[in-house]
Amino acid sequence: MKNSILITILSFSFVCWTTQAQKAKVASGDKKYNNFAYIDAIQTYERVASKGYQSAEMYEKLGNAYYFNSEFEKAAQWYQKLYELQPDLEPEYYYRYAQSLKASGKEKEAENILQKFEGKSNRDSRGKRLQNNSNYLVEIKANIGRYTIENAGINSKYSDYGSTIIDNKLVFASSRDTGSVGQRKHSWTGEYFTNLYAAGVDGELNPAAPLRYDANVNSKFHEATPVFTKDGTTMYFTRNNFLDGKKGKDTKKVTLLKIYKATLENNRWTKITELPFNSDNFSTAHPALSPDEQTLYFASDRPGTTGQSDLYKVAILNNGSYGEPINLGPQINTEGRETFPFVTNDNQLYFASDGHPGLGGLDVFTTKINPDGSFNAIENEGAEVNSPKDDFGYYRDSQINRGFFTSNRDGGIGSDDIYKFKYQARCQQQLKGIITESKSGAVISQATVTLLDSQYQTIAETTTNASGEYRFDVTCGKNYSVRASKPDYKTNEGKITIPTTSGTSQLNLQLENTICQVAIGDDLGKCFGIKMIYFDLDKSNIRKEAALDLAKILDVLEQNPSMKIDIRSHTDCRQTAKYNMALSDRRAKATIAWLVAKGIDKSRLTGKGYGESQLVNDCGCEPTNQSNCTEEQHQMNRRSEFIITAL
């Protein structure tokens, strides 16, 4: 539907743009008539290309024009020509070409091009992440200084891990032995199965001595990682596959993990039930609640998991039932382990992973959950929370910025220890910019601005305000692309690396109007960025590069049969004035001859060379034939002009 509408609009617009003698006020006293012409550069490029002219820049512009308008079949056509002409492309063009092929139903071809985009890294996303984050150690070290960390003071010589707060109590899992007759040791670890313990905490989350938690919850197998609703009446927790005295096993006779739900009645946890998306044949563990308590996050190795364990989410429905579990996707999950999710009240997701680039073992990572369910860039939480060993089980009270995490790092008391911390805000950066029109410099409001990560995946999108401004919250030390677009303008992109210190970064972009409005007295060459028709040194024969630019002028003349132009060739001051005048005149006449040979009536063309007589700066050489100007300054004087004399 969208493509059909776009095609209709383009067809109608083409009729409008090529209409002769449209009335408008002349903005300059040099323009003698009220007639304007409307030149669509993209359509000109397409017609020129159809005649056999080849240019990587032209193919890029054509491919981009259709890609950004979601006309993927046409985009694939031009990207293919670009690829055939110049196989060694910038990564984004492989990506866009692959996406265009995929959207056109050419899955196999898309996969081949996508492999080129992925480069030399293998298909394992961990390798790609390392390649795309080669400076990850610098980024991790840049986060140092945000945490004040110390042992929580509640640890035993056994494993103590996982933390949450409810009713001014720190609830965690521990394999410490309290002398219970029924307490058993796990054959894999030699430690007791974990039970839940609780320790009272003060306003700064300093814990007191821990005690065993509710006996109705604790069993002779593992219990761990509880999470509570805000009213304290519902608890979700992890336990081995054990309920009502019955132990479940998978096909290999192994008792796996499940998530259970309990309800608080008369200060006791009752009605313990397993959640319906558990299974005897895979593990489901480590629940975490969203701030609105309508989504449950968890870890699982269920079928469809990317790695050893992935993070999932499931909707908690109003009637007490649950939706279907949804994998959080490849931005979060890797071929390694993603586990122990936790979500703060301000929708910041923390989790442990050994698949994202880190310091070793499990590291704690974080990302912002956006209102639409998407995620911002993944960040390593830094070299204070993380170590070369396993670091996981992160919990933070976002109001007082204090919390806990678990680690088996060197210097601990047991195999896993709980550490408490005080947190300071991380490096914060905002990316802003102004979108303007490339020629006039006028601000462009209501332009669509898209923020993309280093893999050209969309992170966020906004529109410019009345002042042409946009803003994004971004991550310190990361690489981004910013894409600006608006109907009747060529989409433009820019790249930026965000500093590793808090502040504001600026990236302004200019958009070129795809519809070039010209009047008598204007230079037609400016519609296509033609500054110079290049000739061989001291010669006037038309080079291949010159023919491509002249083909654009030819196309406009063919589309506007009443248009007349005056072709003016200019040189810089080097060489004698007489020589420059003769050379430029020969070049102007050669340009006219080329257009006449292509079918343009000679009566529509005038032209001559002006040599160095109309310099645009102070780079004259007379009378010594010498100048101290730079090459760039001389280049400004070497120009070709196609001045419109009639419409």
PyMOL commands that set and color helices and strands:
alter all, ss='L'
color gray80, all
select helices_A, chain A and resi 2-17+41-50+56-67+72-85+91-103+107-118+125-132+136-142+524-528+544-559+577-597+602-604+631-637
alter helices_A, ss='H'
color red, helices_A
select strands_A, chain A and resi 22-23+35-40+147-151+160-166+169-174+195-200+211-212+223-228+234-240+242-243+246-247+257-265+268-274+284-289+295-300+310-315+326-327+338-343+348-353+363-368+379-380+391-397+402-407+417-423+429-437+448-452+458-463+469-474+479-485+489-490+492-497+503-506+509-513+515-519+564-570+605-611+640-646
alter strands_A, ss='S'
color yellow, strands_A
deselect
rebuild
show_as cartoon
